[in-house]
Amino acid sequence: MNELLSLMQTRRSIRQYTDEKIKQEDIDAILRAGLLSPSGKNAKPWEFIVVRDREMLGKLAEARTGAANMLNQADCAVLVIADTTKTDVWCEDSSITMAYMHLMAHSLGLGSCWIQIRCREAHNGQRSDDYLRTLLSYPDHYSAEAILSIGVPAQTRDPYALPELPDSKIHYGKY
Ligand SMILES: Cc1cc2nc3c(=O)[nH]c(=O)nc-3n(C[C@H](O)[C@H](O)[C@H](O)COP(=O)(O)O)c2cc1C
């Protein structure tokens, strides 16, 4: 079995974490995976804001109604923002970098989960992006795509089984 494919089969969104601290070298590896991700015209419009301070993580959890509660347990959050003046595909670029970091976290035995920020609302009714901009001071021409919450897993989730994949979504030749 191909190593990457089996890693992809066992990757799941993990939303429960222990109190254990993540090693800085693991955070570095996750960020490197993000920096290694491809981007349109190699523009690399994304930047990453890494948050490990517990109080700030609690405030980040308020960036979404409901869907970001795991940040109250996570040891680390990586917010992916992008310079929207650099490229019209910043959203795609940011999504790919998120996927790379999510998969790298899994390969290190860490649990992580995508928290959608773009087009979403914070607890206080502001756009999630505006709420985070005020909190983390990024410039107006940057927009946030998503947050990756990361921690030592406190839950196990079933891997995907290859025979159960939705093969009907694949069309050869034409639809
Ligand atoms: C674009 C996108 C947005 C997502 N937003 C959230 C979110 O805001 N909160 C959350 O808990 N999970 C979020 N997820 C995780 C999905 O719910 C999860 O990937 C999906 O249910 C499949 O489960 P799996 O990741 O374990 O395979 C998001 C995933 C993607 C790709």
The ligand as a Gaussian input file, in Angstrom:
#p B3LYP/6-31G(d) Opt

LIG

0 1
 C      -13.771000      23.812000       3.851000
 C      -13.941000      23.091000       5.163000
 C      -14.560000      23.744000       6.216000
 C      -14.699000      23.107000       7.443000
 N      -15.197000      23.817000       8.509000
 C      -15.250000      23.233000       9.713000
 C      -15.608000      23.991000      10.860000
 O      -15.811000      25.209000      10.798000
 N      -15.663000      23.357000      12.053000
 C      -15.424000      22.000000      12.165000
 O      -15.515000      21.478000      13.279000
 N      -15.044000      21.263000      11.099000
 C      -14.930000      21.841000       9.884000
 N      -14.484000      21.129000       8.811000
 C      -14.169000      19.698000       8.947000
 C      -15.222000      18.842000       8.229000
 O      -16.400000      18.838000       8.979000
 C      -14.645000      17.410000       8.043000
 O      -13.496000      17.466000       7.228000
 C      -15.683000      16.504000       7.390000
 O      -16.802000      16.303000       8.225000
 C      -15.089000      15.123000       7.051000
 O      -14.565000      14.512000       8.212000
 P      -13.034000      14.067000       8.271000
 O      -12.188000      15.314000       8.156000
 O      -12.863000      13.379000       9.588000
 O      -12.756000      13.175000       7.102000
 C      -14.288000      21.758000       7.593000
 C      -13.650000      21.119000       6.529000
 C      -13.451000      21.777000       5.345000
 C      -12.697000      21.074000       4.230000

